[in-house]
Amino acid sequence: MEFKEGIFENLDYPTYDSIPAWRSHDLTSIAKCPFTWKNRTFNNSPALFEGRVMHTVFLEHYKFAEEFAIEPPVDRRTKVGKAEYAEWLEELGDKDPVKQDLYDTCMERREVVSDYIPKGKHHVELTLCWIWNGQPCKGKLDWHTGTDVWDYKSCRDASPRGFRSAINTFRYHQQAAYYLAGCRAVGLPTEKFYFLAQEKQAPYPFGVYTLSDEAIAYADAQNEQAMAIGIKCREQDLYLPYNQEGIKEFGLADLN
């Protein structure tokens, strides 16, 4: 899909992915290590797949059957079971197989945070395309209530201390600032960005978090700096590991 400024609904991920524009993850990744960003490869790990299933179950449960199919209860250790499973796969089409226990786990998590499930008036999986610093940008919102942006995060520790650590580790504050900037650019009324953080392990406790205006301003500055690094790397076609050349010497002050 060609880049075009605006708000787009019902864009599947392959279409979204094809839009030639910067995304939040590009900025957080290239600022840390341009070499890794340039040479990244897609790895559909079990954790990423689980996250995709969880997002579909939570945000768009009505679409689950369009994208996934529950694996049949056959014993694949037997010859008959293997044959039955192979036949089922042949009829699966473009859907991805999901184990029953993973689906059940996602549904249990969903029930715990049922008060936060997007309502009918909310917009889910909105795609935004905008120009920032003269560069094409894009983002895919989990859901927009009409006044605020919400993002669901599964995590190991949803406590204030644990999720604060996750924010710093995964640069979630930059994502929040980036999406808020996108909303402003396309004229989507937005006051705050909220995280719904939920632990992966039972009993699936959760927390709701937001960021102060000062934190968002700080993240805006980090995004602008990351964009400058990315533009420079592209112009020079030079993507250095950790954005540094030569030998780095550690001094006494660096040692514990």
C-alpha positions as CSV (number, residue, x, y, z in Angstrom):
1,M,0.0,0.0,0.0
2,E,1.3,3.5,-0.9
3,F,1.8,6.0,1.9
4,K,-1.1,8.4,2.3
5,E,-1.8,10.7,5.2
6,G,-5.0,9.9,7.1
7,I,-6.8,7.4,9.3
8,F,-7.5,3.9,8.0
9,E,-9.8,1.2,9.4
10,N,-9.7,-2.6,8.9
11,L,-6.2,-2.7,7.4
12,D,-4.7,-6.2,7.9
13,Y,-1.2,-6.4,9.1
14,P,0.5,-7.4,5.8
15,T,-1.1,-4.3,4.2
16,Y,-0.1,-2.1,7.1
17,D,3.4,-3.6,7.0
18,S,3.8,-2.7,3.3
19,I,3.3,1.0,3.8
20,P,6.7,2.7,3.3
21,A,6.9,4.7,6.6
22,W,8.7,4.9,9.9
23,R,7.1,3.1,12.8
24,S,7.6,3.5,16.6
25,H,9.6,0.3,16.8
26,D,12.0,1.6,14.1
27,L,12.9,4.6,16.2
28,T,13.4,2.7,19.4
29,S,15.5,0.0,17.6
30,I,17.7,2.2,15.4
31,A,18.5,4.5,18.4
32,K,19.9,1.5,20.3
33,C,21.7,-0.3,17.4
34,P,21.5,0.8,13.8
35,F,23.2,-2.4,12.7
36,T,20.7,-4.7,14.4
37,W,17.8,-2.6,13.0
38,K,19.1,-2.8,9.4
39,N,19.7,-6.5,9.6
40,R,16.6,-7.4,11.5
41,T,14.7,-10.5,10.4
42,F,11.1,-11.5,11.3
43,N,11.0,-14.3,13.8
44,N,7.6,-15.7,14.5
45,S,8.5,-17.0,17.9
46,P,6.1,-18.7,20.2
47,A,6.0,-15.6,22.4
48,L,5.1,-13.3,19.4
49,F,2.5,-15.8,18.2
50,E,0.9,-15.9,21.7
51,G,0.8,-12.2,21.8
52,R,-0.9,-12.1,18.4
53,V,-3.5,-14.6,19.6
54,M,-4.0,-12.7,22.8
55,H,-4.5,-9.4,21.0
56,T,-7.1,-10.9,18.7
57,V,-9.0,-12.5,21.5
58,F,-9.0,-9.3,23.6
59,L,-9.5,-6.7,20.9
60,E,-11.4,-8.5,18.1
61,H,-12.7,-11.8,19.5
62,Y,-15.3,-11.8,16.8
63,K,-12.5,-12.1,14.2
64,F,-10.8,-15.0,15.8
65,A,-12.3,-17.7,13.5
66,E,-11.3,-15.7,10.5
67,E,-7.6,-15.8,11.4
68,F,-7.2,-19.0,13.6
69,A,-8.5,-22.5,14.0
70,I,-8.4,-24.6,17.2
71,E,-6.3,-27.8,16.6
72,P,-8.4,-31.0,16.7
73,P,-7.9,-33.3,19.8
74,V,-6.0,-36.0,18.0
75,D,-3.0,-38.0,19.2
76,R,-0.2,-37.0,16.8
77,R,2.1,-39.6,18.3
78,T,0.1,-42.2,16.5
79,K,0.0,-42.9,12.8
80,V,-3.7,-42.4,12.6
81,G,-3.4,-39.2,14.6
82,K,-0.7,-37.8,12.3
83,A,-2.8,-38.6,9.3
84,E,-5.9,-36.9,10.7
85,Y,-3.9,-33.8,11.7
86,A,-2.2,-33.6,8.3
87,E,-5.6,-33.8,6.6
88,W,-6.9,-31.0,8.9
89,L,-3.9,-28.8,8.0
90,E,-4.6,-29.2,4.3
91,E,-8.1,-27.8,4.8
92,L,-6.9,-25.0,7.0
93,G,-6.2,-22.5,4.2
94,D,-4.7,-19.2,5.4
95,K,-5.7,-19.7,9.0
96,D,-3.1,-20.4,11.7
97,P,-3.5,-23.4,14.0
98,V,-3.9,-22.7,17.7
99,K,-3.7,-25.1,20.6
100,Q,-6.8,-25.4,22.7
101,D,-4.9,-24.7,25.9
102,L,-3.5,-21.4,24.5
103,Y,-6.9,-20.3,23.4
104,D,-8.4,-21.2,26.9
105,T,-5.6,-19.2,28.6
106,C,-6.2,-16.1,26.5
107,M,-9.9,-16.3,27.2
108,E,-9.2,-16.6,31.0
109,R,-7.0,-13.5,30.8
110,R,-9.7,-11.7,28.8
111,E,-12.3,-12.4,31.5
112,V,-10.0,-10.9,34.2
113,V,-9.8,-7.6,32.3
114,S,-13.3,-7.7,30.8
115,D,-14.2,-4.2,32.1
116,Y,-11.6,-2.9,29.7
117,I,-12.7,-4.8,26.5
118,P,-13.2,-2.1,23.8
119,K,-16.8,-1.0,23.6
120,G,-19.0,-0.7,20.5
121,K,-18.2,3.0,20.0
122,H,-14.5,2.4,20.3
123,H,-12.3,2.1,17.2
124,V,-10.0,-1.0,17.2
125,E,-6.7,-1.4,15.3
126,L,-6.8,2.0,13.7
127,T,-3.9,2.7,11.3
128,L,-2.6,6.3,11.3
129,C,-0.3,7.7,8.6
130,W,1.2,11.2,9.1
131,I,4.2,13.4,8.3
132,W,6.6,14.2,11.1
133,N,9.9,16.0,10.7
134,G,9.3,15.7,7.0
135,Q,9.2,11.9,7.2
136,P,6.4,9.5,6.5
137,C,5.2,7.8,9.7
138,K,2.7,5.2,10.6
139,G,1.2,3.5,13.7
140,K,-1.4,0.9,14.5
141,L,-3.4,1.8,17.6
142,D,-4.8,-1.1,19.7
143,W,-8.0,1.0,20.4
144,H,-9.2,4.5,20.6
145,T,-12.1,5.4,22.9
146,G,-12.9,8.7,21.2
147,T,-10.8,10.7,23.7
148,D,-7.8,8.4,24.5
149,V,-5.5,5.8,23.1
150,W,-5.2,2.4,24.9
151,D,-2.6,-0.3,24.4
152,Y,-2.7,-3.8,25.8
153,K,0.6,-5.2,27.1
154,S,1.1,-8.7,28.3
155,C,4.1,-8.9,30.7
156,R,5.8,-10.8,33.4
157,D,5.2,-8.3,36.1
158,A,2.3,-5.8,36.0
159,S,3.1,-4.2,39.3
160,P,4.0,-0.5,39.3
161,R,7.6,-1.3,39.8
162,G,7.6,-4.1,37.3
163,F,5.9,-2.2,34.5
164,R,8.0,0.9,35.1
165,S,11.0,-1.4,34.4
166,A,9.3,-2.6,31.2
167,I,8.6,0.9,30.1
168,N,12.3,1.7,30.3
169,T,13.5,-1.6,28.8
170,F,11.2,-1.6,25.8
171,R,10.9,2.2,25.5
172,Y,7.1,2.2,25.8
173,H,7.2,5.9,26.6
174,Q,8.5,6.6,23.1
175,Q,5.7,4.5,21.6
176,A,3.1,6.5,23.6
177,A,4.5,9.8,22.6
178,Y,4.8,8.7,19.0
179,Y,1.2,7.6,18.8
180,L,0.0,10.8,20.5
181,A,1.9,12.8,17.9
182,G,0.2,10.7,15.2
183,C,-3.2,11.4,16.6
184,R,-2.6,15.1,16.7
185,A,-1.2,15.1,13.2
186,V,-4.3,13.4,11.7
187,G,-6.8,15.4,13.8
188,L,-7.9,12.5,16.0
189,P,-9.0,14.0,19.4
190,T,-6.7,12.4,22.0
191,E,-6.1,13.4,25.6
192,K,-4.0,10.6,27.1
193,F,-2.3,7.3,26.3
194,Y,-3.0,4.4,28.7
195,F,-1.4,1.0,29.1
196,L,-3.4,-2.0,30.2
197,A,-0.6,-4.3,31.5
198,Q,-1.5,-7.9,32.4
199,E,0.7,-10.7,33.7
200,K,0.9,-13.8,31.6
201,Q,0.7,-16.2,34.5
202,A,-2.4,-17.0,36.5
203,P,-4.3,-15.4,38.2
204,Y,-3.4,-12.8,35.6
205,P,-3.2,-9.6,37.7
206,F,-3.2,-6.3,35.8
207,G,-2.5,-2.6,36.2
208,V,-3.5,0.5,34.2
209,Y,-0.8,3.1,33.7
210,T,-0.3,6.4,31.9
211,L,2.5,9.0,31.5
212,S,2.8,12.5,32.7
213,D,3.0,15.4,30.3
214,E,6.7,15.9,31.2
215,A,7.4,12.2,30.4
216,I,5.7,12.5,27.0
217,A,7.7,15.6,26.2
218,Y,10.9,13.8,27.2
219,A,9.9,10.8,24.9
220,D,9.1,13.3,22.1
221,A,12.7,14.5,22.3
222,Q,14.0,10.9,22.3
223,N,11.9,10.1,19.2
224,E,13.2,13.2,17.4
225,Q,16.8,12.2,18.3
226,A,16.2,8.7,17.0
227,M,14.6,10.0,13.8
228,A,17.7,12.1,13.2
229,I,19.9,9.0,13.7
230,G,17.8,7.0,11.3
231,I,17.8,9.7,8.6
232,K,21.6,10.0,8.9
233,C,22.1,6.3,8.6
234,R,20.0,6.1,5.5
235,E,21.7,9.1,3.9
236,Q,25.1,7.7,4.5
237,D,24.0,4.1,4.0
238,L,26.0,3.4,7.2
239,Y,24.5,1.4,10.1
240,L,27.1,1.0,12.8
241,P,26.7,-1.5,15.7
242,Y,25.5,0.6,18.7
243,N,26.2,3.7,16.5
244,Q,29.8,3.8,17.4
245,E,33.2,3.3,15.6
246,G,36.5,2.2,16.9
247,I,37.4,0.9,20.3
248,K,35.5,1.9,23.4
249,E,37.6,2.1,26.6
250,F,36.1,1.7,30.0
251,G,37.6,3.5,32.9
252,L,37.6,3.0,36.7
253,A,34.3,4.9,37.0
254,D,32.7,2.3,34.8
255,L,33.6,-0.6,37.1
256,N,31.5,-1.8,40.1
